[in-house]
Amino acid sequence: MAGGSTERRSPSASRKELERWWTAMGEHKELGASWWRLAITALMAAALARVCIPGSSPTVDVQVQQGVLQGALRSTYHDGIPYFSFQGVPYARPPVGDLRFRAPQPPVPWEGVRPATEEGHMCVQPHTEIYWMPPEVHKMRLPTTWRRAWNIVSSLPRLGAQILRFWAQQEDCLYLNVYTKRMSPEPAAPHFGCDSEDPGSPGCKDKLSPVLVFIHGGAFYSGTANSHIYGPDFLLREDVVLVTVQYRLGAIGEA
């Protein structure tokens, strides 16, 4: 055709490039190993799901300013330390509609008992790149069909994770989680300086636990406070009350 040119590739040239691609993939041993680790981890998680995640846990009710919360009694994975868990507790009204770019407003009281046994939704955040190609493969002049095939295969694990994250994201995400090993202050003991004749002395005050408020990182555009990343299993080895907080991210959070 006049005014243009068409590059023709011989079958032998395409075959040589394919052989180079296959050799490069063989040299990328860590890629194959990571795929095997991913597959084994997924199978183990599916097989042990019913064992590690009980169908139901004993519940506990607590009165807060907005109403009654129903939490759950759970235990740490490694040490089996029992603790009380209150998840998905709203600390502000859902920031949607007219409240999207406004400061957080006080939460609305509720009637009856509000379940607090499941974590709130993740805040809306951008998706990460799901394709990945080794530098050796990227530099090759592979046919378009082979590049598309590579993108499809390499994206499957990350695509599945992104779909799950997308389903878990909502603008209604201003929730916090509270984890504690006890529901009431520890009574003061006389041998710790409490004078029974003077109940108002400092030694007679009930012992309160320190409160640790954890705000997750993520450069203000990604992250979550949920327990699959920031759970209480390590910190509750100490006598603390752990609070993890979610906040709006990206343009919605910085407006």
C-alpha positions as CSV (number, residue, x, y, z in Angstrom):
1,M,0.0,0.0,0.0
2,A,1.4,3.4,-1.0
3,G,2.5,5.7,1.8
4,G,3.0,2.9,4.3
5,S,5.0,-0.1,5.1
6,T,4.2,-3.5,6.6
7,E,6.8,-5.4,8.6
8,R,6.6,-9.1,8.0
9,R,8.0,-11.5,10.4
10,S,9.1,-15.0,9.3
11,P,7.9,-18.0,11.3
12,S,11.5,-18.8,12.2
13,A,11.9,-15.3,13.7
14,S,8.8,-15.7,15.8
15,R,9.9,-19.1,16.9
16,K,13.3,-17.8,18.0
17,E,11.7,-15.0,20.1
18,L,9.4,-17.5,21.6
19,E,12.4,-19.7,22.6
20,R,14.1,-16.6,24.1
21,W,10.9,-15.9,26.1
22,W,10.7,-19.4,27.4
23,T,14.3,-19.5,28.4
24,A,13.9,-16.2,30.2
25,M,10.9,-17.5,32.1
26,G,12.9,-20.6,33.1
27,E,15.6,-18.4,34.5
28,H,13.0,-16.5,36.5
29,K,12.9,-19.2,39.2
30,E,11.5,-16.9,41.9
31,L,8.4,-16.3,39.7
32,G,7.5,-20.0,39.6
33,A,8.2,-20.4,43.3
34,S,5.9,-17.5,44.2
35,W,3.1,-19.1,42.1
36,W,3.5,-22.4,43.9
37,R,3.5,-20.6,47.3
38,L,0.4,-18.7,46.3
39,A,-1.4,-21.9,45.3
40,I,-0.4,-23.8,48.4
41,T,-1.5,-20.9,50.6
42,A,-4.9,-20.7,49.0
43,L,-5.5,-24.4,49.4
44,M,-4.5,-24.4,53.0
45,A,-6.7,-21.4,53.7
46,A,-9.6,-23.0,52.1
47,A,-9.0,-26.3,53.9
48,L,-8.6,-24.8,57.4
49,A,-11.3,-22.1,57.1
50,R,-13.8,-24.1,59.1
51,V,-11.2,-24.9,61.8
52,C,-9.7,-21.4,62.3
53,I,-12.9,-19.4,62.0
54,P,-15.6,-20.7,64.4
55,G,-19.1,-20.5,63.2
56,S,-20.2,-18.5,66.3
57,S,-18.6,-17.0,69.4
58,P,-20.1,-16.2,72.8
59,T,-21.4,-12.6,72.7
60,V,-21.3,-9.8,75.3
61,D,-23.4,-6.6,75.4
62,V,-22.2,-3.2,76.4
63,Q,-24.0,0.1,76.8
64,V,-22.4,3.1,75.0
65,Q,-23.7,6.6,74.4
66,Q,-25.6,5.8,71.2
67,G,-27.1,2.5,72.3
68,V,-26.2,-1.1,73.1
69,L,-23.4,-2.9,71.3
70,Q,-23.1,-6.7,71.0
71,G,-19.5,-7.9,70.8
72,A,-17.9,-11.3,70.8
73,L,-15.6,-13.2,73.1
74,R,-12.6,-14.5,71.1
75,S,-9.1,-15.6,71.7
76,T,-5.7,-14.8,70.2
77,Y,-4.4,-17.2,67.6
78,H,-1.0,-18.0,69.0
79,D,-1.5,-17.8,72.8
80,G,-5.2,-18.5,73.2
81,I,-5.6,-15.4,75.3
82,P,-9.4,-14.6,75.6
83,Y,-10.5,-11.0,74.8
84,F,-13.6,-9.1,74.0
85,S,-14.0,-7.8,70.5
86,F,-16.3,-5.0,69.3
87,Q,-15.9,-4.4,65.5
88,G,-17.6,-2.1,63.1
89,V,-18.5,0.5,65.7
90,P,-19.6,3.8,64.0
91,Y,-17.9,6.9,65.3
92,A,-19.5,9.2,62.8
93,R,-22.5,9.4,60.5
94,P,-22.0,7.7,57.1
95,P,-20.1,10.4,55.0
96,V,-22.2,10.1,51.9
97,G,-24.5,12.5,50.0
98,D,-24.3,16.0,51.5
99,L,-21.8,14.8,54.0
100,R,-19.3,13.5,51.5
101,F,-16.8,16.4,51.8
102,R,-17.8,17.6,55.2
103,A,-16.2,17.0,58.6
104,P,-17.4,13.9,60.4
105,Q,-20.7,14.3,62.1
106,P,-21.7,12.6,65.4
107,P,-23.1,9.1,64.9
108,V,-26.9,8.6,65.0
109,P,-28.2,6.7,68.1
110,W,-29.8,3.3,67.4
111,E,-32.6,1.3,69.0
112,G,-32.2,-2.1,70.3
113,V,-28.9,-4.1,70.2
114,R,-26.4,-3.3,67.4
115,P,-24.2,-6.2,66.3
116,A,-20.5,-5.4,66.6
117,T,-19.1,-8.8,65.6
118,E,-18.0,-7.9,62.0
119,E,-15.6,-5.3,60.7
120,G,-16.8,-2.3,58.8
121,H,-16.2,-1.8,55.1
122,M,-12.8,-0.6,53.8
123,C,-12.7,3.0,52.7
124,V,-12.6,3.7,49.0
125,Q,-9.1,3.6,47.6
126,P,-7.4,3.3,44.2
127,H,-6.6,-0.1,42.7
128,T,-3.0,-1.2,42.2
129,E,-1.6,-2.4,38.9
130,I,-2.6,-6.1,38.4
131,Y,-0.2,-6.9,35.6
132,W,3.4,-7.8,36.1
133,M,6.1,-8.7,33.5
134,P,9.7,-9.5,34.2
135,P,12.2,-7.1,32.6
136,E,13.7,-9.8,30.4
137,V,10.3,-10.5,28.9
138,H,9.4,-6.8,28.6
139,K,12.4,-6.0,26.5
140,M,11.6,-8.7,23.9
141,R,9.6,-7.9,20.8
142,L,7.0,-10.5,21.4
143,P,3.9,-10.8,19.3
144,T,0.8,-9.0,20.6
145,T,-1.0,-12.3,21.2
146,W,1.8,-13.6,23.5
147,R,1.8,-10.4,25.4
148,R,-1.9,-10.5,26.0
149,A,-1.7,-14.1,27.1
150,W,1.0,-13.2,29.5
151,N,-1.0,-10.3,31.0
152,I,-4.0,-12.6,31.5
153,V,-2.1,-15.3,33.2
154,S,0.0,-13.0,35.4
155,S,-3.0,-11.0,36.5
156,L,-5.2,-13.8,37.8
157,P,-4.0,-13.9,41.4
158,R,-3.9,-10.1,41.7
159,L,-7.2,-9.7,39.9
160,G,-8.9,-12.0,42.4
161,A,-7.5,-10.0,45.3
162,Q,-8.6,-6.7,43.7
163,I,-12.2,-8.0,43.2
164,L,-12.4,-9.0,46.8
165,R,-11.1,-5.6,47.9
166,F,-13.6,-3.8,45.6
167,W,-16.5,-5.6,47.1
168,A,-15.3,-4.7,50.6
169,Q,-15.0,-0.9,49.8
170,Q,-17.6,1.7,50.5
171,E,-17.7,5.4,51.3
172,D,-19.6,4.4,54.5
173,C,-16.4,3.4,56.3
174,L,-16.0,5.5,59.4
175,Y,-15.9,2.7,61.9
176,L,-13.5,1.6,64.6
177,N,-12.7,-1.7,66.3
178,V,-12.2,-2.1,70.1
179,Y,-10.4,-5.1,71.7
180,T,-10.0,-5.5,75.4
181,K,-9.2,-8.4,77.8
182,R,-11.6,-7.2,80.5
183,M,-14.8,-5.3,80.6
184,S,-14.5,-3.6,84.0
185,P,-11.6,-2.0,85.9
186,E,-9.5,-4.3,88.0
187,P,-10.4,-3.8,91.7
188,A,-7.7,-2.2,93.9
189,A,-6.1,-4.5,96.4
190,P,-5.4,-3.3,100.0
191,H,-1.7,-4.5,99.9
192,F,-1.1,-2.0,97.0
193,G,-1.6,1.0,99.2
194,C,-5.4,1.1,99.6
195,D,-6.5,2.2,103.1
196,S,-9.8,0.6,103.9
197,E,-10.6,3.5,106.3
198,D,-10.1,6.1,103.5
199,P,-11.7,4.8,100.3
200,G,-10.8,8.0,98.6
201,S,-7.1,7.5,98.8
202,P,-5.2,7.1,95.5
203,G,-4.3,3.5,96.2
204,C,-8.0,2.6,96.4
205,K,-8.8,3.7,92.8
206,D,-9.6,0.8,90.5
207,K,-6.9,0.0,88.0
208,L,-7.7,1.2,84.5
209,S,-5.9,-0.2,81.4
210,P,-4.1,2.1,79.0
211,V,-5.8,2.7,75.7
212,L,-3.8,2.3,72.5
213,V,-5.3,4.0,69.5
214,F,-3.8,2.8,66.2
215,I,-4.2,4.8,63.0
216,H,-3.1,2.7,60.0
217,G,-0.7,4.0,57.4
218,G,-0.9,4.0,53.6
219,A,0.1,7.6,52.6
220,F,-3.5,8.8,53.0
221,Y,-4.7,6.9,49.9
222,S,-4.8,3.2,50.9
223,G,-5.0,0.9,53.8
224,T,-7.5,-0.4,56.3
225,A,-7.8,-0.9,60.1
226,N,-9.3,-4.3,59.8
227,S,-7.8,-7.3,61.7
228,H,-6.5,-9.2,58.7
229,I,-3.6,-6.7,58.8
230,Y,-3.8,-5.0,62.2
231,G,-5.4,-7.5,64.5
232,P,-5.1,-7.6,68.3
233,D,-3.3,-11.0,68.6
234,F,0.1,-9.4,69.4
235,L,-0.7,-6.3,71.4
236,L,-3.3,-8.0,73.7
237,R,-0.4,-9.9,75.3
238,E,-0.2,-6.8,77.4
239,D,-2.8,-5.1,79.5
240,V,-4.1,-2.6,77.0
241,V,-7.3,-1.6,75.3
242,L,-6.6,-1.6,71.5
243,V,-8.6,0.7,69.2
244,T,-8.1,0.7,65.5
245,V,-9.7,3.4,63.4
246,Q,-10.6,3.8,59.7
247,Y,-10.7,7.2,58.0
248,R,-11.5,8.5,54.5
249,L,-8.7,8.3,52.0
250,G,-7.6,10.1,48.9
251,A,-9.4,13.1,47.5
252,I,-12.5,12.3,49.7
253,G,-10.4,12.3,52.9
254,E,-8.3,15.4,52.1
255,A,-11.1,17.7,51.0
